Amino acid sequence: MNAMQRIRVVIADDQELVRAGFAMVIGSQQDMQVVGQARDGADAVRVAESLHPDVVLMDVRMPGMDGIEATRRITALESEASDGVRPTRVIILTTFDLDEYVMAAINAGASGFLLKDTEPETLLSSIRTVHQGNAIIAPSATKRLIEKMMEDGYTKPRPAAPSPAEPVYTDPELDELTDREREVLIEIAHGLSNQEIADKLFISLPTVKTHVAHILAKINARDRVQAVVFAYDNHMV
């Protein structure tokens, strides 16, 4: 695979050893290359504006401009870019599994949120997923995130609990899902990764990925986050 086809990655972190570690993992892949590094948020914005990478791995806590503000500025830059420029997508990487960071990252336009202790294989697959236009969130944060979104009014209002004789409203798209797809969607809403779903339902990983793709298409969801919101709205979990 030549350089033009590789996923071009920028690493933004104030710790040089952390940047070096991520660069080593990413550099070992034939379909990826590290094209730049940044030591703080302002530097990350400058590098992204200059290089237009495909993906930026962004630390949250950095001196000066933090990763959230840098993400907001990078996504704003990309929204103003010409049609011929592929948008830069940002994955937030942090040591701190805190709800406020997840919400702030999403509001800033990040396409992913992972913890720094994520397995290398998960990090690499997440870069590929985000590069394809999907979103990823650490499974440990998914359930709390959606609960927070519901509390803050991000999802549609729920009516008062119906009496046994009253039907519970569900979206028409729910009827399009097969029984197996419903099972997979419920596990997504519980925060399980594709591999964990495969292990729990005793099916192969490629089969899970196929089910997830069909689910997103049938319920008109852009990514797994919207799928989880759909599951909560339709009282599946």
MARPA-523947 format. One record per residue (C-alpha): z, x, y; residue number from 1. Coordinates in Angstrom, 3 decimals. Each point is the difference from the previous one (the first is absolute). Example, Ala and Ser with C-alpha at 12.3 -4.5 7.8 and 13.67 -1.06 7.14 Angstrom:
BEGIN
{Z:7.800&X:12.300&Y:-4.500&fike:1}
{Z:-0.660&X:1.370&Y:3.440&fike:2}
//
This chain:
BEGIN
{Z:0.000&X:0.000&Y:0.000&fike:1}
{Z:-1.012&X:1.515&Y:3.325&fike:2}
{Z:2.173&X:0.155&Y:3.118&fike:3}
{Z:-1.788&X:-2.929&Y:1.638&fike:4}
{Z:1.071&X:-2.292&Y:-2.817&fike:5}
{Z:3.623&X:1.052&Y:-0.118&fike:6}
{Z:2.869&X:-1.978&Y:1.489&fike:7}
{Z:0.944&X:1.937&Y:3.127&fike:8}
{Z:3.778&X:0.121&Y:0.489&fike:9}
{Z:2.238&X:1.104&Y:2.865&fike:10}
{Z:3.701&X:0.731&Y:-0.649&fike:11}
{Z:2.480&X:-0.607&Y:2.828&fike:12}
{Z:3.555&X:1.265&Y:-0.581&fike:13}
{Z:2.347&X:2.195&Y:2.029&fike:14}
{Z:0.992&X:2.011&Y:-3.078&fike:15}
{Z:-2.482&X:2.711&Y:-0.938&fike:16}
{Z:1.120&X:0.128&Y:-3.634&fike:17}
{Z:-0.537&X:-3.738&Y:-0.362&fike:18}
{Z:-3.498&X:0.275&Y:1.430&fike:19}
{Z:-0.751&X:2.905&Y:-2.326&fike:20}
{Z:1.221&X:-1.950&Y:-3.029&fike:21}
{Z:-2.121&X:-3.051&Y:0.776&fike:22}
{Z:-2.983&X:2.222&Y:0.774&fike:23}
{Z:0.323&X:1.682&Y:-3.392&fike:24}
{Z:0.091&X:-3.331&Y:-1.844&fike:25}
{Z:-2.938&X:-1.453&Y:1.934&fike:26}
{Z:-2.011&X:3.219&Y:-0.157&fike:27}
{Z:0.149&X:-0.072&Y:-3.794&fike:28}
{Z:-2.217&X:-3.106&Y:-0.045&fike:29}
{Z:-3.777&X:0.225&Y:-0.102&fike:30}
{Z:-0.432&X:-3.177&Y:2.053&fike:31}
{Z:2.383&X:0.967&Y:2.836&fike:32}
{Z:0.424&X:2.724&Y:2.593&fike:33}
{Z:2.566&X:0.714&Y:2.703&fike:34}
{Z:-1.933&X:0.382&Y:3.242&fike:35}
{Z:2.938&X:0.370&Y:2.385&fike:36}
{Z:3.763&X:0.132&Y:0.471&fike:37}
{Z:2.325&X:-1.084&Y:2.813&fike:38}
{Z:3.619&X:0.860&Y:0.764&fike:39}
{Z:0.847&X:-3.080&Y:2.101&fike:40}
{Z:-1.329&X:-3.402&Y:0.995&fike:41}
{Z:-1.859&X:1.130&Y:3.111&fike:42}
{Z:-1.688&X:2.751&Y:-1.985&fike:43}
{Z:-0.953&X:-2.530&Y:-2.679&fike:44}
{Z:-1.698&X:-2.215&Y:2.584&fike:45}
{Z:-1.963&X:2.962&Y:1.383&fike:46}
{Z:-1.088&X:1.123&Y:-3.465&fike:47}
{Z:-1.009&X:-3.525&Y:-1.035&fike:48}
{Z:-1.973&X:-0.507&Y:3.203&fike:49}
{Z:-1.800&X:3.301&Y:-0.514&fike:50}
{Z:-0.666&X:-0.080&Y:-3.752&fike:51}
{Z:-0.157&X:-3.739&Y:-0.813&fike:52}
{Z:1.548&X:0.505&Y:-3.473&fike:53}
{Z:-0.099&X:-2.727&Y:-2.623&fike:54}
{Z:3.760&X:-0.001&Y:-0.584&fike:55}
{Z:3.029&X:1.341&Y:1.880&fike:56}
{Z:3.261&X:0.599&Y:-1.867&fike:57}
{Z:2.549&X:-0.630&Y:2.747&fike:58}
{Z:3.689&X:0.895&Y:0.036&fike:59}
{Z:2.247&X:-2.428&Y:1.889&fike:60}
{Z:2.596&X:2.272&Y:1.554&fike:61}
{Z:-1.612&X:2.769&Y:2.025&fike:62}
{Z:0.965&X:1.607&Y:3.324&fike:63}
{Z:-1.512&X:-1.500&Y:3.132&fike:64}
{Z:-2.332&X:-2.806&Y:-1.015&fike:65}
{Z:1.082&X:-1.467&Y:-3.340&fike:66}
{Z:-2.280&X:-1.072&Y:-2.817&fike:67}
{Z:0.107&X:-3.704&Y:0.860&fike:68}
{Z:-1.255&X:0.521&Y:3.549&fike:69}
{Z:-2.582&X:2.501&Y:-1.227&fike:70}
{Z:-1.221&X:-2.548&Y:-2.536&fike:71}
{Z:-0.279&X:-2.643&Y:2.714&fike:72}
{Z:-2.108&X:2.322&Y:2.157&fike:73}
{Z:-2.234&X:1.137&Y:-2.851&fike:74}
{Z:-0.754&X:-3.551&Y:-1.114&fike:75}
{Z:-0.669&X:-0.933&Y:3.647&fike:76}
{Z:-2.440&X:2.898&Y:0.269&fike:77}
{Z:-1.783&X:-1.106&Y:-3.137&fike:78}
{Z:-0.286&X:-3.599&Y:1.225&fike:79}
{Z:-1.967&X:1.331&Y:2.981&fike:80}
{Z:-2.255&X:2.242&Y:-2.112&fike:81}
{Z:-3.699&X:-0.679&Y:-0.437&fike:82}
{Z:-1.241&X:-1.972&Y:-2.979&fike:83}
{Z:-1.314&X:3.136&Y:-1.674&fike:84}
{Z:3.422&X:1.663&Y:-0.174&fike:85}
{Z:2.080&X:-0.701&Y:-3.097&fike:86}
{Z:3.530&X:-1.057&Y:1.042&fike:87}
{Z:2.905&X:2.369&Y:-0.539&fike:88}
{Z:2.713&X:-1.560&Y:-2.129&fike:89}
{Z:3.648&X:1.051&Y:0.167&fike:90}
{Z:2.543&X:0.281&Y:-2.815&fike:91}
{Z:3.586&X:0.290&Y:1.198&fike:92}
{Z:2.091&X:2.434&Y:-2.053&fike:93}
{Z:3.738&X:0.087&Y:0.493&fike:94}
{Z:3.240&X:1.052&Y:-1.660&fike:95}
{Z:1.663&X:-3.149&Y:1.306&fike:96}
{Z:-0.566&X:-3.254&Y:-1.864&fike:97}
{Z:0.935&X:-2.177&Y:2.980&fike:98}
{Z:-1.311&X:-3.493&Y:0.750&fike:99}
{Z:-0.489&X:0.696&Y:3.700&fike:100}
{Z:-2.328&X:2.879&Y:-0.804&fike:101}
{Z:-2.118&X:-2.162&Y:-2.303&fike:102}
{Z:-0.351&X:-2.795&Y:2.552&fike:103}
{Z:-0.652&X:2.438&Y:2.848&fike:104}
{Z:-2.649&X:1.800&Y:-2.059&fike:105}
{Z:-1.844&X:-3.221&Y:-0.823&fike:106}
{Z:0.192&X:-1.217&Y:3.593&fike:107}
{Z:-1.399&X:3.360&Y:1.140&fike:108}
{Z:-3.015&X:-0.449&Y:-2.276&fike:109}
{Z:0.919&X:2.239&Y:-2.934&fike:110}
{Z:-1.819&X:-0.681&Y:-3.263&fike:111}
{Z:2.762&X:1.366&Y:-2.211&fike:112}
{Z:3.680&X:0.832&Y:-0.246&fike:113}
{Z:1.327&X:2.439&Y:-2.611&fike:114}
{Z:3.142&X:2.018&Y:-0.559&fike:115}
{Z:-0.272&X:3.790&Y:-0.049&fike:116}
{Z:1.431&X:0.137&Y:-3.520&fike:117}
{Z:-3.028&X:-1.931&Y:-1.279&fike:118}
{Z:-1.611&X:1.557&Y:-3.073&fike:119}
{Z:-3.085&X:2.113&Y:0.836&fike:120}
{Z:-2.208&X:-2.266&Y:-2.120&fike:121}
{Z:1.181&X:-3.041&Y:1.971&fike:122}
{Z:-0.616&X:1.756&Y:3.306&fike:123}
{Z:-3.542&X:0.941&Y:-1.010&fike:124}
{Z:-0.843&X:-3.464&Y:-1.299&fike:125}
{Z:1.434&X:-1.491&Y:3.206&fike:126}
{Z:-2.268&X:2.186&Y:2.130&fike:127}
{Z:-2.985&X:-1.226&Y:-1.988&fike:128}
{Z:1.159&X:-3.625&Y:0.242&fike:129}
{Z:0.456&X:0.159&Y:3.771&fike:130}
{Z:-3.317&X:1.798&Y:0.412&fike:131}
{Z:-1.677&X:-2.942&Y:-1.745&fike:132}
{Z:1.425&X:-2.351&Y:2.634&fike:133}
{Z:3.037&X:-1.339&Y:-1.842&fike:134}
{Z:3.670&X:0.255&Y:0.901&fike:135}
{Z:2.887&X:1.444&Y:-1.991&fike:136}
{Z:3.760&X:-0.264&Y:0.378&fike:137}
{Z:2.674&X:1.713&Y:-2.048&fike:138}
{Z:1.115&X:-2.501&Y:-2.672&fike:139}
{Z:3.637&X:0.558&Y:0.981&fike:140}
{Z:-0.736&X:-1.413&Y:3.456&fike:141}
{Z:-2.345&X:-2.864&Y:-0.876&fike:142}
{Z:2.499&X:-2.754&Y:-0.810&fike:143}
{Z:2.255&X:0.762&Y:2.980&fike:144}
{Z:-3.009&X:0.223&Y:2.272&fike:145}
{Z:-1.280&X:-3.451&Y:-0.880&fike:146}
{Z:3.462&X:-1.509&Y:0.308&fike:147}
{Z:0.241&X:1.548&Y:3.467&fike:148}
{Z:-3.445&X:-1.321&Y:0.919&fike:149}
{Z:1.043&X:-3.490&Y:-1.058&fike:150}
{Z:3.221&X:0.190&Y:2.013&fike:151}
{Z:-1.915&X:1.098&Y:3.092&fike:152}
{Z:-2.633&X:-2.705&Y:-0.317&fike:153}
{Z:-2.918&X:2.060&Y:-1.276&fike:154}
{Z:-0.692&X:-2.523&Y:-2.743&fike:155}
{Z:-0.655&X:-3.687&Y:0.430&fike:156}
{Z:3.073&X:-2.248&Y:0.432&fike:157}
{Z:1.458&X:-1.456&Y:-3.140&fike:158}
{Z:0.845&X:-3.708&Y:-0.042&fike:159}
{Z:3.421&X:-1.233&Y:-0.962&fike:160}
{Z:0.627&X:-0.006&Y:-3.730&fike:161}
{Z:-1.825&X:-3.009&Y:-1.459&fike:162}
{Z:1.649&X:-2.557&Y:-2.185&fike:163}
{Z:-0.926&X:0.063&Y:-3.700&fike:164}
{Z:-2.525&X:-2.772&Y:0.628&fike:165}
{Z:-1.774&X:1.880&Y:2.796&fike:166}
{Z:-2.718&X:2.531&Y:-0.877&fike:167}
{Z:0.299&X:3.544&Y:1.328&fike:168}
{Z:-3.027&X:1.012&Y:2.064&fike:169}
{Z:-1.978&X:2.977&Y:-1.279&fike:170}
{Z:-3.179&X:1.581&Y:1.291&fike:171}
{Z:-3.196&X:-1.198&Y:-1.741&fike:172}
{Z:-0.836&X:3.622&Y:-0.855&fike:173}
{Z:2.933&X:0.029&Y:-2.409&fike:174}
{Z:-1.937&X:-2.288&Y:-2.348&fike:175}
{Z:-2.768&X:2.608&Y:-0.209&fike:176}
{Z:2.292&X:2.504&Y:-1.739&fike:177}
{Z:0.159&X:0.275&Y:-3.760&fike:178}
{Z:3.375&X:0.018&Y:-1.757&fike:179}
{Z:-0.187&X:3.771&Y:-0.434&fike:180}
{Z:-0.925&X:0.499&Y:3.650&fike:181}
{Z:3.030&X:-2.061&Y:1.003&fike:182}
{Z:2.182&X:2.227&Y:-2.168&fike:183}
{Z:-1.407&X:3.108&Y:1.656&fike:184}
{Z:0.425&X:-1.468&Y:3.482&fike:185}
{Z:3.651&X:-0.795&Y:-0.699&fike:186}
{Z:0.616&X:3.599&Y:-1.052&fike:187}
{Z:-1.766&X:1.265&Y:3.128&fike:188}
{Z:2.345&X:-2.177&Y:2.033&fike:189}
{Z:2.939&X:1.561&Y:-1.837&fike:190}
{Z:-1.168&X:3.389&Y:1.278&fike:191}
{Z:-1.343&X:1.436&Y:-3.241&fike:192}
{Z:-2.751&X:2.608&Y:0.041&fike:193}
{Z:-3.167&X:-0.437&Y:-2.071&fike:194}
{Z:1.340&X:2.304&Y:-2.701&fike:195}
{Z:3.319&X:-1.867&Y:-0.142&fike:196}
{Z:-1.862&X:-3.303&Y:-0.304&fike:197}
{Z:-2.103&X:1.427&Y:-2.819&fike:198}
{Z:3.111&X:1.150&Y:-1.845&fike:199}
{Z:1.836&X:-3.299&Y:0.483&fike:200}
{Z:-2.895&X:-2.262&Y:-0.998&fike:201}
{Z:-1.233&X:2.325&Y:-2.778&fike:202}
{Z:-3.490&X:0.331&Y:1.434&fike:203}
{Z:-2.031&X:3.026&Y:1.070&fike:204}
{Z:0.036&X:1.432&Y:3.515&fike:205}
{Z:-3.740&X:-0.685&Y:0.545&fike:206}
{Z:0.610&X:-3.616&Y:-1.013&fike:207}
{Z:2.779&X:-0.311&Y:2.580&fike:208}
{Z:-2.267&X:1.454&Y:2.692&fike:209}
{Z:-2.680&X:-2.521&Y:-0.918&fike:210}
{Z:2.493&X:-2.872&Y:0.209&fike:211}
{Z:1.254&X:1.225&Y:3.382&fike:212}
{Z:-3.553&X:0.169&Y:1.356&fike:213}
{Z:-0.712&X:-3.538&Y:-1.225&fike:214}
{Z:3.262&X:-1.292&Y:1.471&fike:215}
{Z:-0.681&X:1.478&Y:3.436&fike:216}
{Z:-3.511&X:-1.448&Y:-0.010&fike:217}
{Z:1.084&X:-3.478&Y:-1.120&fike:218}
{Z:2.864&X:-0.387&Y:2.490&fike:219}
{Z:-1.938&X:1.676&Y:2.833&fike:220}
{Z:2.613&X:2.734&Y:0.396&fike:221}
{Z:-0.868&X:3.320&Y:1.610&fike:222}
{Z:2.621&X:1.981&Y:-1.911&fike:223}
{Z:3.130&X:-0.173&Y:-2.152&fike:224}
{Z:2.233&X:-0.821&Y:2.959&fike:225}
{Z:-1.945&X:-3.174&Y:0.714&fike:226}
{Z:0.075&X:-0.791&Y:-3.717&fike:227}
{Z:3.793&X:0.222&Y:0.010&fike:228}
{Z:0.184&X:-2.294&Y:3.035&fike:229}
{Z:-2.262&X:-2.444&Y:-1.849&fike:230}
{Z:2.296&X:0.054&Y:-3.032&fike:231}
{Z:3.072&X:-0.668&Y:2.131&fike:232}
{Z:-1.719&X:-2.765&Y:1.988&fike:233}
{Z:-0.996&X:-1.727&Y:-3.216&fike:234}
{Z:3.496&X:0.174&Y:-1.508&fike:235}
{Z:-1.089&X:2.271&Y:-2.844&fike:236}
{Z:3.043&X:2.250&Y:0.489&fike:237}
//
